[in-house]
Amino acid sequence: MNYFRNKIKFFIITAFLFSAVMTVFASCGEKKLRTVDISITKADGSVVMVNSEVAETDEQRQKGFMKRKNIPDGTGMIFVFDADQILYFWMKNTPTALSIAYIDSSGIIRDIFDMEPFSLASVESTVSVRYALEVPKGWFKKNGIKPGDKISLNF
C-alpha cells in the first residue's frame, strides 16, 4: 500500500514540476515588442494613426511577422535600422499578406509595395531608407497613404 502511495506522490510531484518548468520556458520564449502609435500625415494634411510594434534589434527584425496569422487592421510593425541603406524584405514563413512602406531618415515614405504570403521574392527599396513599416496588405491604399506622405519619428 505504501508503495502505491509513494508512486502516486512521485507522479504528482513530477507532473507539477514539469508543468512549472514548461510555464517558465513558454514565458521566456516569446518576448512582446514594445508598441508605439505612429501618425502618418498625408499630402492633404489629414492624419492616420497606426499602432506599431517596434523591431529594433537584429533578432526582432529577422523575425518580424513570421508565423503570425492575424494582424489586426490599424496595426503594424516598424523596423528601425541604425543607418540609411537599401533595404530588402521577403515573406519567408509569413502566412499573412502585407504591404510595406520604405521610409527615409526624415520620415518621408519613399516606396510602398504589396507582399504575398510565404514568398521568397526580395522586395527592395528604390533608395536608401532608415525604416520599413509593414501593415496588412492594402491598408495603405485603403487609407489613402502614398509615397511622399510623412510619418512621425517619435519612437
N, C-alpha and C positions, 0 to 999 in steps of 0.2 A: 504494500500500500504506500509506504514512504517513497519507494522507487518511482511510482507513478506521479506522486505529488511533486517530487523533485524534477521529474521530466516536464511536468506542466509549468512549474515555476521557471525552469530554464527556457522553455518555449516562449512564455510571456515576456520574460526579460529580454530575450533575443529579439523578439518582434518589436518591442518598444525601442531598443537601441537601434535597430535597423531603420525604423521609422524616423527616429530623431536624426540619424546620420543623413538619410535621404532628404529630409527637410532642410538641413544645413546646406547640402550640396545644391539643391534646387534654388535656394535663395542666393547663393553665391554666383551661380551660372549666368543669370540674366540681370544685368545692371541697366536700370532705366536711364535713358539720356535726359538731360535737362531740357526743358521746353521754353520757348520764347514766343511772344506774339510779334510777328513781323508785319509792318504796314507796307503796302505797295501803293505808291502814288502814281496814278495813271496820267496820261497826257492831258486829259480834261480836268485834272485836279482832284478827282474823286479818289477815295482811299479804300482799298480792300485789305482785309486782315487775313492772315493765315497763321495758325498755331503750329509751330515747327519744333521738332526735336532738333538738337544741335549735335552734329557729328564733327568733332574737332580733333580727335586723335586718329592715328593710322588705323588702329583696330576698329574704332567706331565707323570710320569712313569705308573701310573694306567690307564691313558687314552691312551697313545701310539698311535697306528694307528687305534684305534677303529673308526668305521664308515667311514673310508677312502676307497673309491672305486678305486682310481687311485694313484699308487705310481710309478712315472716315473723310468725307467731304469737308473742306476747310482746314485740313491738317496737312503737314508735310515734313520734310527733313531738309535742313540747311547744312551743307557740307562746307566747312571752313578750312581754308588752306593758308599756309604761312606766307606764301608769295604768289604773285601773278604768274600764271602758266597756262599753256594749252592743257585743257582737261579732257579726259576720256572716261566715259562711263559705259557700263554694259548691264545686262539684266540677268546674269547668271544666278540661278537659284532664287529668282524673284518672280513669284506667281501672279503679281498684280500689275496690270498695265499702268505706266507712269508717264508724266510729262516732266521735262527737266528744263529749267532756265539757268543759263550760264550768266553770271553777274560779275562785273568788273569791281575793282577795289573802291570805286566811288559809289557803288550801289546801283549802277545802271545795268538793266537787263540787256544783254547783247544778243543772245540766241534763246529760242525756245524750240524744243524738239519733243516728239512723242516717242515712247519706247515700248516695245512689245514684251510680254512675259517670257522669261527664260532665254531671250535672245542673247547670243554671244557677239552680235554685231556691236562694234565700238561706236559710240555717239560722241563726236569730237566737237569741242568749242571752236569757233572760227577765229577767235582772237584770244590773247592771254586774259585770263579771268582769275578772280580770287575765291569765288563762291559758286556753288551749284545748289539750286532749290528743286527738290523733287516733290511732286504732288500727284494725286490721282489723275490718270490720263483725261485730258480735256478740261481740267479745272481752269487753266489759264485762259483758254478760249471762251469758256462759259462766263468768266468774269471780265472779259474784255481786256485782258492783260497782254501787252505786246512788247517786243524789243523797243527800248527807249524809255520804258517806264522805270521807276526807281524804287528800290526797297530801302527800308530803314536799316541802319547798321548798328543798332544798339543791342547787340547780343554779345 
